[in-house]
Amino acid sequence: MTAAPASPAGTATPRTATRGPLRRLLGTASWTAGAWLAGLVFFFPVLWMALTAFKQESDAYTTTPHLVFSPTLSQFKAVFAGGIGPYLANSALATVLSTILVLALGIPAAYALSIRSVRKWRDALFFFISTKMLPVVAAIIPIYLAVRDLGALDNVGTLIVLYTAMNLPIAVWMLRSFFLEVPREVLEAARVDGVTLRQEITRIMLPIVAPGIAATALICVIFSWNEFFFALNLTSVRAATMPVFLVGFMTSEGLYWAKLAAAATLACLPVLLAGWIAQKQLVRGLSMGAVK
């Protein structure tokens, strides 16, 4: 018997040649399955909330979950009858105006801290982020006293100012990272052509970092829309927001699960709609700087 000829050095046998693609395929499949599993785990509470919103209270408040039920819109009718409109309007007004103010103040600050060198820029960045280190609970008493003395309790304008101060440090840090990704060659060429500072920001910088601005704005919208502590302690009737409205379903008689789920579903829709509209810009903005 003659021995099988040995494969030349440096060449792979057919068996080893197929192992590489197979391993890559299995690795990709495992990562895909894991991503889908994680997505389902995070999405399931939202799905269950939406399903509960279409149930009767008797079907929602049970020890054994009812997967088969007769859907109804009575809970949504009860929520609208309970006066959800002013709460939605207050949340929308405070969220939109505070986000606009955050961008109007954060873009020049981020530009100065990234493109235009300023003295002690590290100290400025640390000061911005250090304002987030103070617990809100520790600051609520002096804030409440100041707002009370100014006669601004139960006022949407107060929430706008507080939400702007709450989101501005994060926005400056995010926008600065996006501005740093702009090629300096583009700015130098524009300066050679004689553009002014305003033209450099509005015509060159903003179009390039527009995805990053969209991502920053969406994060500010989410934080402002979901904010509860300031709204609970500084408002009562006229300026109360959606989180405060949701607390109204927690009564001494118990929890109205179906009505609470219907109100929470309606409260989630504006943010989900904003994220869906800006999804392309959001993905590009969050991925800026990820690949060099």
Phi and psi restraints in degrees (value plus and minus 20) as a CYANA .aco file:
   2 THR   PHI    -125.0   -85.0
   2 THR   PSI     119.4   159.4
   3 ALA   PHI     -92.6   -52.6
   3 ALA   PSI     129.2   169.2
   4 ALA   PHI     -86.9   -46.9
   4 ALA   PSI     119.4   159.4
   5 PRO   PHI     -83.0   -43.0
   5 PRO   PSI     115.0   155.0
   6 ALA   PHI     -93.8   -53.8
   6 ALA   PSI     124.5   164.5
   7 SER   PHI     -92.0   -52.0
   7 SER   PSI     123.4   163.4
   8 PRO   PHI     -78.5   -38.5
   8 PRO   PSI     131.3   171.3
   9 ALA   PHI     -82.7   -42.7
   9 ALA   PSI     118.4   158.4
  10 GLY   PHI      69.2   109.2
  10 GLY   PSI     -24.0    16.0
  11 THR   PHI    -130.1   -90.1
  11 THR   PSI     124.9   164.9
  12 ALA   PHI    -114.8   -74.8
  12 ALA   PSI     125.0   165.0
  13 THR   PHI     -93.6   -53.6
  13 THR   PSI     143.4   183.4
  14 PRO   PHI     -78.3   -38.3
  14 PRO   PSI     -54.6   -14.6
  15 ARG   PHI     -87.8   -47.8
  15 ARG   PSI     -66.5   -26.5
  16 THR   PHI     -90.5   -50.5
  16 THR   PSI     -46.8    -6.8
  17 ALA   PHI     -89.5   -49.5
  17 ALA   PSI     -48.0    -8.0
  18 THR   PHI    -107.3   -67.3
  18 THR   PSI     -34.5     5.5
  19 ARG   PHI     -89.0   -49.0
  19 ARG   PSI     -57.8   -17.8
  20 GLY   PHI     -80.1   -40.1
  20 GLY   PSI     -76.2   -36.2
  21 PRO   PHI     -80.5   -40.5
  21 PRO   PSI     -55.6   -15.6
  22 LEU   PHI     -85.6   -45.6
  22 LEU   PSI     -62.5   -22.5
  23 ARG   PHI     -84.8   -44.8
  23 ARG   PSI     -61.5   -21.5
  24 ARG   PHI     -83.4   -43.4
  24 ARG   PSI     -59.4   -19.4
  25 LEU   PHI     -84.8   -44.8
  25 LEU   PSI     -63.5   -23.5
  26 LEU   PHI     -85.9   -45.9
  26 LEU   PSI     -58.5   -18.5
  27 GLY   PHI     -84.4   -44.4
  27 GLY   PSI     -63.1   -23.1
  28 THR   PHI     -84.2   -44.2
  28 THR   PSI     -61.2   -21.2
  29 ALA   PHI     -85.0   -45.0
  29 ALA   PSI     -60.0   -20.0
  30 SER   PHI     -86.5   -46.5
  30 SER   PSI     -61.6   -21.6
  31 TRP   PHI     -85.6   -45.6
  31 TRP   PSI     -58.7   -18.7
  32 THR   PHI     -85.0   -45.0
  32 THR   PSI     -64.8   -24.8
  33 ALA   PHI     -83.1   -43.1
  33 ALA   PSI     -60.8   -20.8
  34 GLY   PHI     -84.1   -44.1
  34 GLY   PSI     -59.5   -19.5
  35 ALA   PHI     -85.2   -45.2
  35 ALA   PSI     -63.0   -23.0
  36 TRP   PHI     -84.4   -44.4
  36 TRP   PSI     -59.3   -19.3
  37 LEU   PHI     -84.0   -44.0
  37 LEU   PSI     -65.7   -25.7
  38 ALA   PHI     -82.9   -42.9
  38 ALA   PSI     -60.3   -20.3
  39 GLY   PHI     -82.6   -42.6
  39 GLY   PSI     -61.3   -21.3
  40 LEU   PHI     -86.4   -46.4
  40 LEU   PSI     -58.0   -18.0
  41 VAL   PHI     -82.4   -42.4
  41 VAL   PSI     -63.0   -23.0
  42 PHE   PHI     -94.6   -54.6
  42 PHE   PSI     -50.4   -10.4
  43 PHE   PHI    -104.3   -64.3
  43 PHE   PSI     -41.4    -1.4
  44 PHE   PHI     -79.3   -39.3
  44 PHE   PSI     -64.3   -24.3
  45 PRO   PHI     -79.7   -39.7
  45 PRO   PSI     -56.9   -16.9
  46 VAL   PHI     -86.8   -46.8
  46 VAL   PSI     -62.2   -22.2
  47 LEU   PHI     -82.8   -42.8
  47 LEU   PSI     -62.9   -22.9
  48 TRP   PHI     -85.9   -45.9
  48 TRP   PSI     -57.5   -17.5
  49 MET   PHI     -81.9   -41.9
  49 MET   PSI     -64.6   -24.6
  50 ALA   PHI     -84.6   -44.6
  50 ALA   PSI     -59.0   -19.0
  51 LEU   PHI     -87.1   -47.1
  51 LEU   PSI     -59.6   -19.6
  52 THR   PHI     -84.4   -44.4
  52 THR   PSI     -49.9    -9.9
  53 ALA   PHI     -83.8   -43.8
  53 ALA   PSI     -42.0    -2.0
  54 PHE   PHI    -119.0   -79.0
  54 PHE   PSI      -7.7    32.3
  55 LYS   PHI    -122.4   -82.4
  55 LYS   PSI     141.6   181.6
  56 GLN   PHI     -97.8   -57.8
  56 GLN   PSI     140.1   180.1
  57 GLU   PHI     -80.0   -40.0
  57 GLU   PSI     -54.3   -14.3
  58 SER   PHI     -86.3   -46.3
  58 SER   PSI     -52.7   -12.7
  59 ASP   PHI    -101.2   -61.2
  59 ASP   PSI     -49.2    -9.2
  60 ALA   PHI     -99.0   -59.0
  60 ALA   PSI     -58.6   -18.6
  61 TYR   PHI    -116.6   -76.6
  61 TYR   PSI      54.1    94.1
  62 THR   PHI    -155.0  -115.0
  62 THR   PSI     133.7   173.7
  63 THR   PHI     -90.7   -50.7
  63 THR   PSI     -61.5   -21.5
  64 THR   PHI    -114.9   -74.9
  64 THR   PSI      99.6   139.6
  65 PRO   PHI     -80.9   -40.9
  65 PRO   PSI     118.9   158.9
  66 HIS   PHI    -117.5   -77.5
  66 HIS   PSI      89.8   129.8
  67 LEU   PHI    -105.6   -65.6
  67 LEU   PSI     -44.0    -4.0
  68 VAL   PHI    -131.5   -91.5
  68 VAL   PSI     100.4   140.4
  69 PHE   PHI    -174.6  -134.6
  69 PHE   PSI     147.3   187.3
  70 SER   PHI    -112.4   -72.4
  70 SER   PSI      90.9   130.9
  71 PRO   PHI     -85.2   -45.2
  71 PRO   PSI     127.0   167.0
  72 THR   PHI    -165.5  -125.5
  72 THR   PSI     134.3   174.3
  73 LEU   PHI    -123.8   -83.8
  73 LEU   PSI      -8.6    31.4
  74 SER   PHI     -84.6   -44.6
  74 SER   PSI     -51.2   -11.2
  75 GLN   PHI     -89.3   -49.3
  75 GLN   PSI     -59.6   -19.6
  76 PHE   PHI     -86.1   -46.1
  76 PHE   PSI     -58.1   -18.1
  77 LYS   PHI     -83.3   -43.3
  77 LYS   PSI     -61.2   -21.2
  78 ALA   PHI     -85.0   -45.0
  78 ALA   PSI     -56.9   -16.9
  79 VAL   PHI     -86.4   -46.4
  79 VAL   PSI     -64.9   -24.9
  80 PHE   PHI     -86.6   -46.6
  80 PHE   PSI     -55.5   -15.5
  81 ALA   PHI     -88.3   -48.3
  81 ALA   PSI     -45.3    -5.3
  82 GLY   PHI     -98.0   -58.0
  82 GLY   PSI     -20.1    19.9
  83 GLY   PHI      66.4   106.4
  83 GLY   PSI      29.6    69.6
  84 ILE   PHI     -95.8   -55.8
  84 ILE   PSI     -40.2    -0.2
  85 GLY   PHI     -75.0   -35.0
  85 GLY   PSI     -74.1   -34.1
  86 PRO   PHI     -79.9   -39.9
  86 PRO   PSI     -54.7   -14.7
  87 TYR   PHI     -87.7   -47.7
  87 TYR   PSI     -62.6   -22.6
  88 LEU   PHI     -82.2   -42.2
  88 LEU   PSI     -62.3   -22.3
  89 ALA   PHI     -84.4   -44.4
  89 ALA   PSI     -62.4   -22.4
  90 ASN   PHI     -83.9   -43.9
  90 ASN   PSI     -63.2   -23.2
  91 SER   PHI     -83.9   -43.9
  91 SER   PSI     -63.6   -23.6
  92 ALA   PHI     -84.5   -44.5
  92 ALA   PSI     -63.6   -23.6
  93 LEU   PHI     -84.6   -44.6
  93 LEU   PSI     -66.9   -26.9
  94 ALA   PHI     -85.7   -45.7
  94 ALA   PSI     -58.0   -18.0
  95 THR   PHI     -90.3   -50.3
  95 THR   PSI     -68.6   -28.6
  96 VAL   PHI     -86.1   -46.1
  96 VAL   PSI     -68.6   -28.6
  97 LEU   PHI     -87.8   -47.8
  97 LEU   PSI     -58.9   -18.9
  98 SER   PHI     -87.1   -47.1
  98 SER   PSI     -57.0   -17.0
  99 THR   PHI     -85.9   -45.9
  99 THR   PSI     -60.4   -20.4
 100 ILE   PHI     -82.8   -42.8
 100 ILE   PSI     -63.0   -23.0
 101 LEU   PHI     -85.2   -45.2
 101 LEU   PSI     -59.6   -19.6
 102 VAL   PHI     -81.1   -41.1
 102 VAL   PSI     -65.2   -25.2
 103 LEU   PHI     -87.8   -47.8
 103 LEU   PSI     -59.4   -19.4
 104 ALA   PHI     -84.3   -44.3
 104 ALA   PSI     -54.4   -14.4
 105 LEU   PHI    -110.4   -70.4
 105 LEU   PSI     -53.5   -13.5
 106 GLY   PHI     -96.5   -56.5
 106 GLY   PSI     -54.7   -14.7
 107 ILE   PHI     -83.5   -43.5
 107 ILE   PSI     -70.2   -30.2
 108 PRO   PHI     -81.9   -41.9
 108 PRO   PSI     -58.4   -18.4
 109 ALA   PHI     -85.7   -45.7
 109 ALA   PSI     -63.8   -23.8
 110 ALA   PHI     -85.9   -45.9
 110 ALA   PSI     -56.1   -16.1
 111 TYR   PHI     -83.6   -43.6
 111 TYR   PSI     -63.0   -23.0
 112 ALA   PHI     -87.8   -47.8
 112 ALA   PSI     -52.1   -12.1
 113 LEU   PHI    -106.4   -66.4
 113 LEU   PSI     -26.0    14.0
 114 SER   PHI    -140.7  -100.7
 114 SER   PSI     -69.3   -29.3
 115 ILE   PHI    -113.9   -73.9
 115 ILE   PSI     -72.3   -32.3
 116 ARG   PHI    -109.3   -69.3
 116 ARG   PSI      92.8   132.8
 117 SER   PHI     -87.2   -47.2
 117 SER   PSI     107.7   147.7
 118 VAL   PHI    -140.0  -100.0
 118 VAL   PSI     137.2   177.2
 119 ARG   PHI     -91.4   -51.4
 119 ARG   PSI     121.1   161.1
 120 LYS   PHI      34.3    74.3
 120 LYS   PSI      26.6    66.6
 121 TRP   PHI     -88.9   -48.9
 121 TRP   PSI     -48.5    -8.5
 122 ARG   PHI     -86.4   -46.4
 122 ARG   PSI     -59.5   -19.5
 123 ASP   PHI     -84.6   -44.6
 123 ASP   PSI     -57.4   -17.4
 124 ALA   PHI     -85.8   -45.8
 124 ALA   PSI     -63.1   -23.1
 125 LEU   PHI     -83.7   -43.7
 125 LEU   PSI     -61.0   -21.0
 126 PHE   PHI     -85.3   -45.3
 126 PHE   PSI     -56.9   -16.9
 127 PHE   PHI     -83.7   -43.7
 127 PHE   PSI     -61.9   -21.9
 128 PHE   PHI     -79.2   -39.2
 128 PHE   PSI     -70.2   -30.2
 129 ILE   PHI     -95.3   -55.3
 129 ILE   PSI     -44.3    -4.3
 130 SER   PHI     -88.6   -48.6
 130 SER   PSI     -43.8    -3.8
 131 THR   PHI     -86.6   -46.6
 131 THR   PSI     -38.9     1.1
 132 LYS   PHI    -106.2   -66.2
 132 LYS   PSI     -26.4    13.6
 133 MET   PHI    -103.0   -63.0
 133 MET   PSI     -36.2     3.8
 134 LEU   PHI    -103.5   -63.5
 134 LEU   PSI     103.4   143.4
 135 PRO   PHI     -81.3   -41.3
 135 PRO   PSI     121.1   161.1
 136 VAL   PHI     -83.3   -43.3
 136 VAL   PSI     -53.5   -13.5
 137 VAL   PHI     -81.7   -41.7
 137 VAL   PSI     -55.7   -15.7
 138 ALA   PHI     -92.7   -52.7
 138 ALA   PSI     -42.4    -2.4
 139 ALA   PHI    -121.7   -81.7
 139 ALA   PSI     -26.6    13.4
 140 ILE   PHI     -88.4   -48.4
 140 ILE   PSI     -54.1   -14.1
 141 ILE   PHI     -86.7   -46.7
 141 ILE   PSI     -72.5   -32.5
 142 PRO   PHI     -83.2   -43.2
 142 PRO   PSI     -54.7   -14.7
 143 ILE   PHI     -84.4   -44.4
 143 ILE   PSI     -63.4   -23.4
 144 TYR   PHI     -81.7   -41.7
 144 TYR   PSI     -64.6   -24.6
 145 LEU   PHI     -84.0   -44.0
 145 LEU   PSI     -61.1   -21.1
 146 ALA   PHI     -85.7   -45.7
 146 ALA   PSI     -63.8   -23.8
 147 VAL   PHI     -85.7   -45.7
 147 VAL   PSI     -59.0   -19.0
 148 ARG   PHI     -84.2   -44.2
 148 ARG   PSI     -63.5   -23.5
 149 ASP   PHI     -86.2   -46.2
 149 ASP   PSI     -49.2    -9.2
 150 LEU   PHI    -102.5   -62.5
 150 LEU   PSI     -24.5    15.5
 151 GLY   PHI      48.9    88.9
 151 GLY   PSI      11.5    51.5
 152 ALA   PHI    -131.9   -91.9
 152 ALA   PSI      -1.1    38.9
 153 LEU   PHI     -89.8   -49.8
 153 LEU   PSI     128.9   168.9
 154 ASP   PHI      35.7    75.7
 154 ASP   PSI      28.4    68.4
 155 ASN   PHI    -152.9  -112.9
 155 ASN   PSI     112.0   152.0
 156 VAL   PHI     -85.7   -45.7
 156 VAL   PSI     -52.3   -12.3
 157 GLY   PHI     -79.8   -39.8
 157 GLY   PSI     -55.7   -15.7
 158 THR   PHI     -83.1   -43.1
 158 THR   PSI     -63.2   -23.2
 159 LEU   PHI     -84.3   -44.3
 159 LEU   PSI     -57.6   -17.6
 160 ILE   PHI     -81.5   -41.5
 160 ILE   PSI     -65.3   -25.3
 161 VAL   PHI     -84.6   -44.6
 161 VAL   PSI     -64.4   -24.4
 162 LEU   PHI     -87.9   -47.9
 162 LEU   PSI     -60.4   -20.4
 163 TYR   PHI     -86.5   -46.5
 163 TYR   PSI     -55.6   -15.6
 164 THR   PHI     -83.9   -43.9
 164 THR   PSI     -66.4   -26.4
 165 ALA   PHI     -85.0   -45.0
 165 ALA   PSI     -51.9   -11.9
 166 MET   PHI     -90.9   -50.9
 166 MET   PSI     -58.3   -18.3
 167 ASN   PHI    -116.1   -76.1
 167 ASN   PSI     -36.7     3.3
 168 LEU   PHI     -80.8   -40.8
 168 LEU   PSI     -64.9   -24.9
 169 PRO   PHI     -79.7   -39.7
 169 PRO   PSI     -64.3   -24.3
 170 ILE   PHI     -84.4   -44.4
 170 ILE   PSI     -60.3   -20.3
 171 ALA   PHI     -83.9   -43.9
 171 ALA   PSI     -60.8   -20.8
 172 VAL   PHI     -83.3   -43.3
 172 VAL   PSI     -64.1   -24.1
 173 TRP   PHI     -84.0   -44.0
 173 TRP   PSI     -62.7   -22.7
 174 MET   PHI     -86.6   -46.6
 174 MET   PSI     -67.6   -27.6
 175 LEU   PHI     -84.3   -44.3
 175 LEU   PSI     -55.8   -15.8
 176 ARG   PHI     -82.4   -42.4
 176 ARG   PSI     -60.8   -20.8
 177 SER   PHI     -84.3   -44.3
 177 SER   PSI     -54.1   -14.1
 178 PHE   PHI     -92.2   -52.2
 178 PHE   PSI     -59.7   -19.7
 179 PHE   PHI     -84.7   -44.7
 179 PHE   PSI     -53.7   -13.7
 180 LEU   PHI     -86.0   -46.0
 180 LEU   PSI     -39.1     0.9
 181 GLU   PHI    -102.6   -62.6
 181 GLU   PSI     -28.6    11.4
 182 VAL   PHI     -93.4   -53.4
 182 VAL   PSI     107.8   147.8
 183 PRO   PHI     -80.9   -40.9
 183 PRO   PSI     111.8   151.8
 184 ARG   PHI     -86.4   -46.4
 184 ARG   PSI     -46.1    -6.1
 185 GLU   PHI     -82.5   -42.5
 185 GLU   PSI     -56.5   -16.5
 186 VAL   PHI     -83.8   -43.8
 186 VAL   PSI     -63.2   -23.2
 187 LEU   PHI     -87.6   -47.6
 187 LEU   PSI     -60.4   -20.4
 188 GLU   PHI     -84.3   -44.3
 188 GLU   PSI     -60.3   -20.3
 189 ALA   PHI     -84.1   -44.1
 189 ALA   PSI     -59.2   -19.2
 190 ALA   PHI     -86.8   -46.8
 190 ALA   PSI     -57.8   -17.8
 191 ARG   PHI     -89.2   -49.2
 191 ARG   PSI     -54.1   -14.1
 192 VAL   PHI     -83.3   -43.3
 192 VAL   PSI     -56.2   -16.2
 193 ASP   PHI     -94.6   -54.6
 193 ASP   PSI     -25.3    14.7
 194 GLY   PHI      69.8   109.8
 194 GLY   PSI       7.4    47.4
 195 VAL   PHI     -93.9   -53.9
 195 VAL   PSI     129.5   169.5
 196 THR   PHI    -103.6   -63.6
 196 THR   PSI     153.9   193.9
 197 LEU   PHI     -82.9   -42.9
 197 LEU   PSI     -62.8   -22.8
 198 ARG   PHI     -84.8   -44.8
 198 ARG   PSI     -61.7   -21.7
 199 GLN   PHI     -86.0   -46.0
 199 GLN   PSI     -56.4   -16.4
 200 GLU   PHI     -83.0   -43.0
 200 GLU   PSI     -58.4   -18.4
 201 ILE   PHI     -97.1   -57.1
 201 ILE   PSI     -68.1   -28.1
 202 THR   PHI     -98.8   -58.8
 202 THR   PSI     -56.7   -16.7
 203 ARG   PHI    -117.6   -77.6
 203 ARG   PSI     -39.9     0.1
 204 ILE   PHI    -135.9   -95.9
 204 ILE   PSI     -75.0   -35.0
 205 MET   PHI     -89.6   -49.6
 205 MET   PSI     -71.5   -31.5
 206 LEU   PHI     -81.2   -41.2
 206 LEU   PSI     -63.1   -23.1
 207 PRO   PHI     -82.5   -42.5
 207 PRO   PSI     -53.4   -13.4
 208 ILE   PHI     -92.3   -52.3
 208 ILE   PSI     -62.2   -22.2
 209 VAL   PHI    -116.7   -76.7
 209 VAL   PSI      -4.3    35.7
 210 ALA   PHI     -75.9   -35.9
 210 ALA   PSI     -62.1   -22.1
 211 PRO   PHI     -80.4   -40.4
 211 PRO   PSI     -59.0   -19.0
 212 GLY   PHI     -86.6   -46.6
 212 GLY   PSI     -57.0   -17.0
 213 ILE   PHI     -85.3   -45.3
 213 ILE   PSI     -59.8   -19.8
 214 ALA   PHI     -83.0   -43.0
 214 ALA   PSI     -62.3   -22.3
 215 ALA   PHI     -83.8   -43.8
 215 ALA   PSI     -62.3   -22.3
 216 THR   PHI     -84.2   -44.2
 216 THR   PSI     -63.1   -23.1
 217 ALA   PHI     -83.0   -43.0
 217 ALA   PSI     -60.5   -20.5
 218 LEU   PHI     -85.9   -45.9
 218 LEU   PSI     -59.4   -19.4
 219 ILE   PHI     -85.0   -45.0
 219 ILE   PSI     -60.1   -20.1
 220 CYS   PHI     -84.0   -44.0
 220 CYS   PSI     -59.2   -19.2
 221 VAL   PHI     -82.4   -42.4
 221 VAL   PSI     -64.2   -24.2
 222 ILE   PHI     -83.5   -43.5
 222 ILE   PSI     -65.4   -25.4
 223 PHE   PHI     -84.3   -44.3
 223 PHE   PSI     -62.8   -22.8
 224 SER   PHI     -89.7   -49.7
 224 SER   PSI     -61.5   -21.5
 225 TRP   PHI     -85.4   -45.4
 225 TRP   PSI     -55.6   -15.6
 226 ASN   PHI    -111.0   -71.0
 226 ASN   PSI     -24.1    15.9
 227 GLU   PHI     -83.4   -43.4
 227 GLU   PSI     113.6   153.6
 228 PHE   PHI    -143.3  -103.3
 228 PHE   PSI     -58.1   -18.1
 229 PHE   PHI     -85.7   -45.7
 229 PHE   PSI     -70.4   -30.4
 230 PHE   PHI     -82.9   -42.9
 230 PHE   PSI     -63.6   -23.6
 231 ALA   PHI     -83.9   -43.9
 231 ALA   PSI     -55.6   -15.6
 232 LEU   PHI     -91.0   -51.0
 232 LEU   PSI     -59.3   -19.3
 233 ASN   PHI    -111.3   -71.3
 233 ASN   PSI     -41.1    -1.1
 234 LEU   PHI    -131.8   -91.8
 234 LEU   PSI     -21.5    18.5
 235 THR   PHI    -149.1  -109.1
 235 THR   PSI     142.9   182.9
 236 SER   PHI    -154.9  -114.9
 236 SER   PSI     -80.3   -40.3
 237 VAL   PHI    -147.3  -107.3
 237 VAL   PSI     -75.9   -35.9
 238 ARG   PHI     -89.3   -49.3
 238 ARG   PSI     -55.7   -15.7
 239 ALA   PHI    -133.8   -93.8
 239 ALA   PSI      -6.0    34.0
 240 ALA   PHI     -86.1   -46.1
 240 ALA   PSI     125.1   165.1
 241 THR   PHI    -128.9   -88.9
 241 THR   PSI    -197.6  -157.6
 242 MET   PHI     -80.7   -40.7
 242 MET   PSI     -63.9   -23.9
 243 PRO   PHI     -77.2   -37.2
 243 PRO   PSI     -56.3   -16.3
 244 VAL   PHI     -88.9   -48.9
 244 VAL   PSI     -56.9   -16.9
 245 PHE   PHI     -82.7   -42.7
 245 PHE   PSI     -58.1   -18.1
 246 LEU   PHI     -86.4   -46.4
 246 LEU   PSI     -51.8   -11.8
 247 VAL   PHI     -85.4   -45.4
 247 VAL   PSI     -44.0    -4.0
 248 GLY   PHI     -83.2   -43.2
 248 GLY   PSI     -36.4     3.6
 249 PHE   PHI    -106.1   -66.1
 249 PHE   PSI     -21.6    18.4
 250 MET   PHI    -118.4   -78.4
 250 MET   PSI      77.2   117.2
 251 THR   PHI    -134.4   -94.4
 251 THR   PSI     154.0   194.0
 252 SER   PHI     -87.7   -47.7
 252 SER   PSI     -40.2    -0.2
 253 GLU   PHI     -98.5   -58.5
 253 GLU   PSI     -33.9     6.1
 254 GLY   PHI     106.4   146.4
 254 GLY   PSI    -192.8  -152.8
 255 LEU   PHI    -113.9   -73.9
 255 LEU   PSI     112.9   152.9
 256 TYR   PHI    -113.9   -73.9
 256 TYR   PSI      68.2   108.2
 257 TRP   PHI     -81.7   -41.7
 257 TRP   PSI     -65.8   -25.8
 258 ALA   PHI     -86.7   -46.7
 258 ALA   PSI     -64.9   -24.9
 259 LYS   PHI     -85.6   -45.6
 259 LYS   PSI     -60.1   -20.1
 260 LEU   PHI     -83.2   -43.2
 260 LEU   PSI     -60.8   -20.8
 261 ALA   PHI     -85.8   -45.8
 261 ALA   PSI     -58.9   -18.9
 262 ALA   PHI     -85.2   -45.2
 262 ALA   PSI     -63.4   -23.4
 263 ALA   PHI     -86.3   -46.3
 263 ALA   PSI     -60.2   -20.2
 264 ALA   PHI     -86.2   -46.2
 264 ALA   PSI     -55.6   -15.6
 265 THR   PHI     -83.7   -43.7
 265 THR   PSI     -64.5   -24.5
 266 LEU   PHI     -84.2   -44.2
 266 LEU   PSI     -55.2   -15.2
 267 ALA   PHI     -89.1   -49.1
 267 ALA   PSI     -49.3    -9.3
 268 CYS   PHI     -99.9   -59.9
 268 CYS   PSI     -43.5    -3.5
 269 LEU   PHI     -80.2   -40.2
 269 LEU   PSI     -64.6   -24.6
 270 PRO   PHI     -80.1   -40.1
 270 PRO   PSI     -62.0   -22.0
 271 VAL   PHI     -88.4   -48.4
 271 VAL   PSI     -61.8   -21.8
 272 LEU   PHI     -82.7   -42.7
 272 LEU   PSI     -59.8   -19.8
 273 LEU   PHI     -85.5   -45.5
 273 LEU   PSI     -62.3   -22.3
 274 ALA   PHI     -83.5   -43.5
 274 ALA   PSI     -61.2   -21.2
 275 GLY   PHI     -86.3   -46.3
 275 GLY   PSI     -57.0   -17.0
 276 TRP   PHI     -88.2   -48.2
 276 TRP   PSI     -59.0   -19.0
 277 ILE   PHI     -86.8   -46.8
 277 ILE   PSI     -59.4   -19.4
 278 ALA   PHI    -120.2   -80.2
 278 ALA   PSI       1.4    41.4
 279 GLN   PHI     -85.1   -45.1
 279 GLN   PSI     -59.5   -19.5
 280 LYS   PHI     -85.0   -45.0
 280 LYS   PSI     -66.9   -26.9
 281 GLN   PHI     -85.7   -45.7
 281 GLN   PSI     -54.0   -14.0
 282 LEU   PHI     -86.4   -46.4
 282 LEU   PSI     -65.0   -25.0
 283 VAL   PHI     -84.2   -44.2
 283 VAL   PSI     -62.9   -22.9
 284 ARG   PHI     -85.5   -45.5
 284 ARG   PSI     -58.2   -18.2
 285 GLY   PHI     -89.0   -49.0
 285 GLY   PSI     -62.5   -22.5
 286 LEU   PHI     -90.2   -50.2
 286 LEU   PSI     -40.8    -0.8
 287 SER   PHI    -116.9   -76.9
 287 SER   PSI     -19.9    20.1
 288 MET   PHI     -84.6   -44.6
 288 MET   PSI     108.8   148.8
 289 GLY   PHI      64.4   104.4
 289 GLY   PSI     -23.0    17.0
 290 ALA   PHI     -93.7   -53.7
 290 ALA   PSI     -51.0   -11.0
 291 VAL   PHI    -140.3  -100.3
 291 VAL   PSI     105.5   145.5
